[in-house]
Amino acid sequence: MKIIPKACIALLLITFVRLSATQVVAVRASGSGNVASRTVIELSAAATYDVVPENSGKTYKIIVANCEPGDSSPQYKPNKHILGKIQISQVGTSTVIQITNQSPAKYRQLSMKKPFRIVLDLTSQNIKTKSDKIALANFYTRIGNYNKAEELFGTTDKEFPADGEVIYHWGLLKTKRKHKSAALELLGQIPKGYPYHDSAQKLISQFKDGKYPQIDDQELENVAFEETQAEAADSVATAKPRPRKTPASKKARGFDMAKTISRVQPLLPYAGGSVALLLLAFLLIKSAVFKRRPKPEIEDVEDVSSLEEIDDNDVWDDETKSRLIGKLANDGWKAAEIANELHLNVKEVKRILQKPRFD
C-alpha cells in the first residue's frame, strides 16, 4: 500500500515538470566583424543555467535546467571566426544551446530581466590587425561599454598614428557619447583626399547645424543587436559564472525516486490530463507524505552583492549610469525602485535625478 502514494507523487512530479518547464522563446545573435558576438537567449521564465567552455574556447554550451527547446530556430548570420554555428538540443530535462566557433574566444555572461534573458558576449583571443581592433572597439561601443571602447581606440591610435579609419570610428564614438568638442577635433584631423575625409566632413556639417548626428548600426559595423541601450549597458557588470545549486538527494525524502518513477511511467499513457488523479496526489502531498520545501533561490549574475573579481574597466561610467537612471525615471520608477534594480545607493540615485537630463 505504501507504493501507491509514492507512485502518485512521482506521477504528479512528472506531469508538473512537463507542464511547468521553462521554454526557449528565442535565440538571436550578431557579431562585429569577425572578432566579437553577442548571443541573447530569451526564456519564458527565469531559470538556472551554466556556461561551459569547451575545446579551448572554440565551443560554448549554455545549459538551462528544467527547460524545453521550444519551436523557434536560432536567428543569426554566421561569420568566419566568432559566430560559426548555433544548435539547440534537449539533454534529459535540460536544454543545451551550443555555439561553435572557428577560433578560440573569451566570454562574458550575464542575465537580464523582464523578460528573462541569458546573454553571452564572445571576443576573439587573436586580435592583431587594425581592422580587428576597430571592430572590437565598435562592439564595445554598441553594447554600451564606452570605457573599453575609448581605451581600445586610444591604444590603436598610438599604434596606427594619423590613420583616417581609426580617427573616423573614434569620432563616431565621441559623437554617440555627445562629446561634441572631442568629436569635432578628431573628425577634423582627417586630411582632404584621405579615406573617410568626406564622411567626417558630413558629420562636422551636421554639428555646425546645431544637431548631434544620429549614428546608426551600420556605421558601427554591427547589426541586429536587439537589446535597448539600458539593457546593453548592463553588460559592464558581469562576473565569473556561479555554479548551479544541486537539488537535495531524493533518498533523503524517504524513498527511491528513480525506482518509483520507473514503476509509474507505464501508467502515463493512461493518465492523460486526469484532474482526479492530480487532485488525489495533491491531497496525499498535503497530508504530509513528505514536507513541502521552499524553492531554491535562483542564482542571478545581476546580484552584484556577491560578484567575484570585477574588472575596474567594467564599472559603469557616470554617463552610462545617468542614462540608465534617467530612462527608468522617465518610465515612472521611483528612486528607491531604481536603486534596488541597479544596485545603487538611494542617495546617489536622487542626486543624479536632481541634475538636468537630456534624453
Secondary structure, DSSP 8 states (H G I E B T S, - for coil): -THHHHHHHHHHHHHHHHHH-EEEEEEEEEEETTTEEEEEEEESS---EEEEEEGGGTEEEEEETTEE--S---B----SSS--EEEEEEETTEEEEEEE-SS-EEEEEEEETTTTEEEEEEEES---SHHHHHHHHHHHHHTT-HHHHHHHHHHHHHHSTT-HHHHHHHHHHHHHTT-HHHHHHHHTTS-TTSTTHHHHHHHHHHHHTT------TTTTTB----S-HHHHHGGGS------------GGGGTS-HHHHHHHHGGGHHHHTT-HHHHHHHHHHHHTTSS----------TT-GGG-----GGGS--HHHHHHHHHHHHHTT--HHHHHHHHT--HHHHHHHHHS----
